[in-house]
């Protein structure tokens, strides 16, 4: 992870809250603290239930990448899906102001 380790973990928690709000389920604490996996969501398909996993990985300096894994017919159909999330100092200040205290 980059030198902005605390910022990365704060962003990972913010991303998790957004995914949970969108119907995803948080992974266990060990996964959250020691892997890039963040959340999972199961889908019913014609061949049974399949589960997608969301990953949040550190990228250089002040951004991270949110990506996913969902295997269908032996291929990860989300392998080319992902986007960068910026978490610089200014973005964190704005996020902290807009996040209600729990």
C-alpha positions as CSV (number, residue, x, y, z in Angstrom):
1,X,0.0,0.0,0.0
2,X,1.1,3.6,-0.5
3,X,2.2,6.0,2.2
4,X,-1.4,7.2,2.4
5,X,-2.4,4.0,4.2
6,X,-4.9,5.6,6.6
7,X,-6.5,7.4,3.7
8,X,-6.8,4.1,1.8
9,X,-8.6,2.4,4.7
10,X,-11.0,5.3,5.1
11,X,-11.8,5.2,1.4
12,X,-12.2,1.4,1.6
13,X,-14.8,1.9,4.4
14,X,-16.6,4.6,2.4
15,X,-16.7,2.3,-0.7
16,X,-18.1,-0.5,1.5
17,X,-20.8,1.7,2.9
18,X,-21.8,2.6,-0.7
19,X,-21.8,-1.1,-1.8
20,X,-23.9,-2.1,1.2
21,X,-26.4,0.6,0.5
22,X,-26.6,-0.8,-3.0
23,X,-27.5,-4.3,-1.8
24,X,-24.0,-5.9,-1.4
25,X,-22.9,-7.7,1.7
26,X,-19.8,-6.8,3.7
27,X,-17.1,-9.5,3.9
28,X,-15.7,-10.6,7.2
29,X,-13.3,-8.4,9.2
30,X,-10.2,-10.5,8.2
31,X,-10.9,-10.0,4.5
32,X,-11.5,-6.3,5.0
33,X,-8.2,-5.8,6.9
34,X,-5.9,-8.2,5.1
35,X,-7.1,-8.5,1.5
36,X,-8.4,-6.3,-1.2
37,X,-11.9,-7.9,-1.1
38,X,-14.6,-5.6,0.1
39,X,-18.1,-7.0,-0.5
40,X,-20.1,-9.8,-2.2
41,X,-23.4,-10.1,-3.9
42,X,-25.2,-13.2,-5.0
43,X,-27.3,-13.4,-8.2
44,X,-29.7,-16.1,-9.3
45,X,-28.9,-17.3,-12.8
46,X,-30.3,-20.0,-15.2
47,X,-27.7,-22.4,-13.8
48,X,-28.0,-21.5,-10.1
49,X,-26.7,-18.9,-7.7
50,X,-23.5,-17.1,-8.6
51,X,-21.6,-14.6,-6.4
52,X,-19.7,-11.5,-7.4
53,X,-16.9,-10.1,-5.3
54,X,-15.9,-6.4,-5.2
55,X,-12.2,-5.6,-4.7
56,X,-10.7,-2.3,-3.7
57,X,-6.9,-2.0,-4.4
58,X,-4.4,0.6,-3.7
59,X,-2.9,2.4,-6.7
60,X,0.0,4.9,-6.8
61,X,-0.3,8.0,-4.6
62,X,-3.9,9.3,-4.1
63,X,-6.2,6.8,-5.8
64,X,-7.5,3.3,-5.6
65,X,-9.2,1.0,-8.0
66,X,-12.6,-0.6,-7.5
67,X,-12.9,-3.8,-9.6
68,X,-14.9,-7.1,-9.5
69,X,-14.9,-10.7,-10.1
70,X,-17.9,-12.6,-11.4
71,X,-17.4,-16.0,-13.1
72,X,-19.7,-17.0,-15.9
73,X,-19.0,-19.8,-18.3
74,X,-15.5,-20.1,-16.9
75,X,-14.6,-16.4,-17.5
76,X,-14.5,-13.4,-15.2
77,X,-17.0,-11.2,-16.9
78,X,-16.0,-8.2,-14.8
79,X,-12.3,-8.6,-15.6
80,X,-12.3,-5.5,-17.8
81,X,-14.6,-3.5,-15.5
82,X,-13.1,-1.2,-12.9
83,X,-12.5,2.4,-12.2
84,X,-10.2,4.6,-10.2
85,X,-11.3,6.3,-7.0
86,X,-9.4,9.4,-5.9
87,X,-8.9,9.9,-2.2
88,X,-6.5,12.9,-1.8
89,X,-6.5,15.1,1.2
90,X,-9.2,17.5,-0.2
91,X,-11.5,14.7,-1.1
92,X,-11.1,13.2,2.5
93,X,-11.9,16.5,4.1
94,X,-15.1,16.8,2.0
95,X,-16.0,13.2,2.7
96,X,-15.6,13.7,6.5
97,X,-17.8,16.8,6.4
98,X,-20.6,15.1,4.6
99,X,-20.5,11.8,6.6
100,X,-22.7,11.8,9.7
101,X,-21.0,10.8,12.9
102,X,-22.1,7.4,14.1
